[in-house]
Amino acid sequence: MKLILASNSPRRRQLLTELGLPYETRLLEVDEDFPSHLRRAEVAEYLAAHKAAAYAPGLAPDEVVLTADTIVCLGDDVLNKPADVAEATAMLTRLQGRAHDVFTAVCLRCGDGREVVFSDQTIVHFRPLSPAEISHYITTAQPFDKAGAYGAQDWLGMVGISRLEGSYFTVMGLPTHRVWEELDKLGALPART
């Protein structure tokens, strides 16, 4: 099957490439609003499936589209992508010195109608951060395209994350171990020699 990545994320492209999975990128504008009654992993799973549904009409029978959504949760609060410097500062100030949950959900939707939606959780522990460290990161990294206002692979992740419980790749935006397993179940992995 031909893999279609429905994401503009450079991190997801990097991870699929490093997995050795050939893919094509397709992009559509999809609304990322979600029902307010959803909690934690439900939000990410809803958004991943919602995105995949937008691609379904254009899929050939031999194609599978991969959509994903990553959210950061502090308790029951979902911290999406910050709109500006003030929101990024507020998010990172709340996260510093605490543990929080990162959920990445993936939807694999096949052109023949098969679909699987799953999520993976990682607990991220941040050491206490100074206001200067937070400001430096926001100024240099411009983390406005990242849930929770940070990337684990960025400078702040390197100096701020003291411990992970779960997959680092889930925090990066793609639980690669689960993606591989589910593509294998769908018969969508390339032949290996």
C-alpha positions as CSV (number, residue, x, y, z in Angstrom):
1,M,0.0,0.0,0.0
2,K,1.1,3.6,-0.6
3,L,1.5,5.6,2.6
4,I,0.2,9.2,2.6
5,L,1.4,11.5,5.3
6,A,-1.2,14.2,6.0
7,S,1.0,16.4,8.1
8,N,3.3,19.4,7.5
9,S,5.3,18.5,10.6
10,P,9.0,18.2,9.8
11,R,9.4,15.9,12.9
12,R,6.8,13.4,11.5
13,R,8.5,13.5,8.1
14,Q,11.9,12.9,9.7
15,L,10.6,9.9,11.8
16,L,8.9,8.2,8.8
17,T,12.1,8.6,6.8
18,E,14.2,7.2,9.6
19,L,11.8,4.2,9.8
20,G,12.5,3.6,6.2
21,L,8.9,4.1,5.1
22,P,8.4,5.6,1.7
23,Y,5.6,8.2,1.7
24,E,4.0,11.0,-0.1
25,T,2.8,14.2,1.7
26,R,-0.6,15.6,1.0
27,L,-2.0,18.6,2.8
28,L,-5.5,19.9,3.3
29,E,-6.8,22.6,5.6
30,V,-8.8,20.8,8.3
31,D,-10.6,22.5,11.2
32,E,-9.0,21.5,14.6
33,D,-11.9,22.3,16.9
34,F,-13.1,19.5,19.1
35,P,-16.2,18.9,21.3
36,S,-15.7,20.4,24.8
37,H,-16.8,17.2,26.5
38,L,-13.8,15.3,25.3
39,R,-10.9,14.7,27.8
40,R,-7.2,14.1,27.4
41,A,-6.4,11.3,24.9
42,E,-10.0,11.5,23.5
43,V,-9.2,14.9,22.1
44,A,-6.1,13.7,20.2
45,E,-7.9,10.7,18.9
46,Y,-10.9,12.7,17.8
47,L,-8.7,15.2,15.9
48,A,-6.6,12.5,14.2
49,A,-9.8,10.7,13.0
50,H,-11.4,14.0,12.0
51,K,-8.4,14.9,9.9
52,A,-8.3,11.4,8.2
53,A,-12.0,11.7,7.3
54,A,-11.2,14.9,5.3
55,Y,-8.7,12.8,3.2
56,A,-10.9,9.8,2.7
57,P,-12.8,10.9,-0.4
58,G,-9.5,11.3,-2.3
59,L,-7.8,8.0,-1.4
60,A,-7.2,5.3,-3.9
61,P,-8.0,1.7,-2.8
62,D,-4.3,1.0,-2.4
63,E,-3.5,4.1,-0.3
64,V,-3.4,4.6,3.5
65,V,-3.4,8.0,5.0
66,L,-1.6,8.7,8.3
67,T,-3.0,11.6,10.3
68,A,-1.8,12.5,13.8
69,D,-2.4,15.0,16.6
70,T,-0.3,15.7,19.7
71,I,-1.7,17.3,22.8
72,V,-0.1,18.3,26.1
73,C,-2.2,17.9,29.2
74,L,-1.6,19.4,32.6
75,G,-4.2,17.6,34.7
76,D,-7.4,17.9,32.6
77,D,-6.3,21.1,30.9
78,V,-5.3,20.7,27.2
79,L,-2.4,22.9,26.2
80,N,-2.6,23.3,22.4
81,K,-0.4,25.4,20.2
82,P,0.2,28.9,21.7
83,A,-1.2,31.8,19.8
84,D,1.6,34.3,20.8
85,V,4.5,34.9,23.1
86,A,2.3,35.6,26.1
87,E,0.4,32.4,25.8
88,A,3.7,30.4,25.2
89,T,5.2,32.0,28.3
90,A,2.1,31.2,30.4
91,M,2.1,27.5,29.2
92,L,5.8,27.0,29.9
93,T,5.5,28.7,33.3
94,R,2.7,26.3,34.2
95,L,4.7,23.2,33.0
96,Q,8.1,24.0,34.6
97,G,8.9,22.1,37.7
98,R,6.0,19.6,37.1
99,A,5.1,16.4,35.3
100,H,2.6,16.5,32.5
101,D,1.1,14.1,30.0
102,V,1.7,14.1,26.2
103,F,-0.7,12.2,24.1
104,T,-0.1,11.5,20.4
105,A,-3.0,9.9,18.5
106,V,-2.7,8.5,15.0
107,C,-5.4,7.5,12.5
108,L,-4.5,5.2,9.7
109,R,-7.3,5.2,7.1
110,C,-7.2,3.0,4.1
111,G,-8.7,3.8,0.7
112,D,-10.6,0.5,1.0
113,G,-12.4,1.7,4.1
114,R,-10.4,0.1,6.9
115,E,-9.4,2.4,9.7
116,V,-7.6,2.2,13.0
117,V,-7.2,5.0,15.6
118,F,-4.9,4.7,18.5
119,S,-3.0,6.9,21.0
120,D,0.1,6.7,23.1
121,Q,0.9,8.5,26.3
122,T,4.2,9.7,27.7
123,I,4.7,11.4,31.1
124,V,7.2,14.3,30.8
125,H,9.0,15.6,33.9
126,F,10.3,19.2,33.6
127,R,12.9,20.6,36.0
128,P,12.2,24.1,37.4
129,L,12.9,26.6,34.7
130,S,13.9,30.3,35.2
131,P,11.9,33.1,33.5
132,A,15.1,33.8,31.5
133,E,15.3,30.2,30.2
134,I,11.7,30.3,29.1
135,S,12.1,33.7,27.4
136,H,15.3,32.6,25.7
137,Y,13.6,29.5,24.3
138,I,10.5,31.3,23.1
139,T,12.7,34.0,21.4
140,T,15.0,31.6,19.7
141,A,12.8,28.6,18.9
142,Q,9.4,30.3,18.1
143,P,7.5,27.3,19.4
144,F,4.1,28.4,18.1
145,D,3.5,25.3,16.1
146,K,4.0,23.0,19.1
147,A,1.5,21.7,21.6
148,G,2.4,22.9,25.0
149,A,4.8,25.5,23.5
150,Y,7.8,23.2,23.4
151,G,9.5,20.5,21.4
152,A,11.3,17.7,23.2
153,Q,14.0,17.7,20.5
154,D,14.6,21.5,21.0
155,W,16.9,23.3,23.3
156,L,14.2,23.5,26.1
157,G,13.7,19.7,25.9
158,M,17.4,19.1,26.2
159,V,17.8,21.3,29.2
160,G,14.4,21.1,30.8
161,I,13.2,17.5,30.5
162,S,14.6,15.6,33.5
163,R,12.8,12.3,32.8
164,L,10.3,10.6,30.5
165,E,7.9,7.7,31.3
166,G,7.0,6.4,27.9
167,S,8.2,7.0,24.3
168,Y,10.3,10.0,23.4
169,F,8.9,9.7,19.9
170,T,5.4,10.1,21.2
171,V,6.5,13.5,22.6
172,M,8.1,14.3,19.2
173,G,4.7,13.7,17.6
174,L,4.6,10.2,16.3
175,P,4.6,7.0,18.4
176,T,6.8,5.1,15.9
177,H,6.6,1.7,17.6
178,R,2.8,1.8,17.4
179,V,2.7,3.2,13.8
180,W,5.0,0.3,12.7
181,E,2.8,-2.3,14.4
182,E,-0.5,-1.0,13.0
183,L,0.9,-0.6,9.5
184,D,2.1,-4.2,9.7
185,K,-1.4,-5.4,10.7
186,L,-2.9,-3.5,7.8
187,G,-0.4,-5.1,5.4
188,A,0.9,-1.6,4.6
189,L,4.6,-2.0,5.3
190,P,7.0,-2.2,2.4
191,A,8.5,-5.6,1.6
192,R,11.7,-6.2,3.6
193,T,14.6,-8.3,2.3
